[in-house]
Amino acid sequence: MKARLKIAVPLIASLLTLTGCLSSTSDETETSAIPELADDQKVSIVFESYNYGLAGAWTDTFNSLLADFSKEHPNITVTPQKPAGNSPNPATDTISSIRNQMTAGNPPDVAQLGFSDLDFTVNQLQAKSLDQLVGEEAVDKNFEGTTHPFAPTARTLSDWDGQTYGVPFVFSTPVFYYNATLFQQAGLDPNNPPRTWDEVAVAAKTIADKTGKGGAYIDCLTKAAKDWCFQSLVRSNGGRVISENRDALTFADPAAVEVVSMAQQMVNSGATPKLTQKQGYEAFARGEMGMLLETSAIQDQFVKGAKDKWDLRSTTMPSFGDKPVVPTNSGASLFIFSQDPAKQRASWELIKFLTSEQAYVKISSGIGYLPLRTGLMDDPAGLQEWAAQNPLLEPNLEQLKSMEPWISMPGNEYLQIRDGVMSAVESAVFQGADPATALTAAQEQANTLLPVS
């Protein structure tokens, strides 16, 4: 069992005391704070996921998963819903959607929330500690699985102060996709893709000049992209966007400025076209872009776009010279917000199912996300056959070994901080602002939004 720091969680402890369900724990035994459901006990829960706002493989895969869950748990009715809001990207609406439902006294029982929301999810939305609800033993048992355990680097992504609040669900590391057909047309070796960002800049300019297509698009540099991939770039250049003790913002430090300057130079040289995030990955899917740094969440679009038209390949994220690449993760975890013990138990059953071996077989093969139970890739009864036919996932799996967490910004204004960072990055890369000046101004503004110690 994984060792964890024991801490007090006043809200949950008081809640469970009121319901008379608080568990007692010791080194020898560990009892769940919420009772098991009786075989004939009917429970209905609401599951909010931004995946329901996305068409195609996303919704189809999740509808299939919930249908499978219903067969295994006929006494639990799950009503899926997407976040309420008007954003073209439903994930953007999740926090405000849940906050509004909480204000009305009717939060979803289970919700899929991004890793960049972790601080706010735990400390403001007050997601339930799974260690307190079901016990550390049950949490660890789920991570271990029936046959294949979670990857070690994935297990603690939704831990806070030594307790597990969410179970990591779906995510990717930054994958470097490339169009081998355009490489050949430009006189480049598709079997030897760029390994450093300097090499990417040269190859991208060559592709742009010789084919008239886009050279490379780094989908880490706009406000719409959030900051998960930008954090990976900065970490891979030896920097951080926030200090390790979380008390100082550092995204205007030289390492980050160098990252933004590199990307700006690629735009200025014509190696990177001036496109929005959506335009960038759609151009790649059409075969009109040589290289793309992107999440595997939309890999299905690339596979469909390339089929019978061009040669789609992938490799690991390029490095900054000889500095080690530090991949970070995109994606989300599953959290429980229900106040009712029976609904909490039903919610935990749903979370266990959605992060099970059988669920990840469907999630990876249907969408392209990492199977967090990585042993499935070598399992004949799991993803072995699929993996042999779909090598695009290999870089993602390789990077999972050295992955570091996508760090959430602190305080109630964390979204303003995050969006301010990325607005500054976008203004420099695509609008010509001076990188150091733009990042420094954004950091000075963000400093006023940090919580007071």
Disulfide bonds with the S-S distance in Angstrom:
Cys220-Cys229 1.90
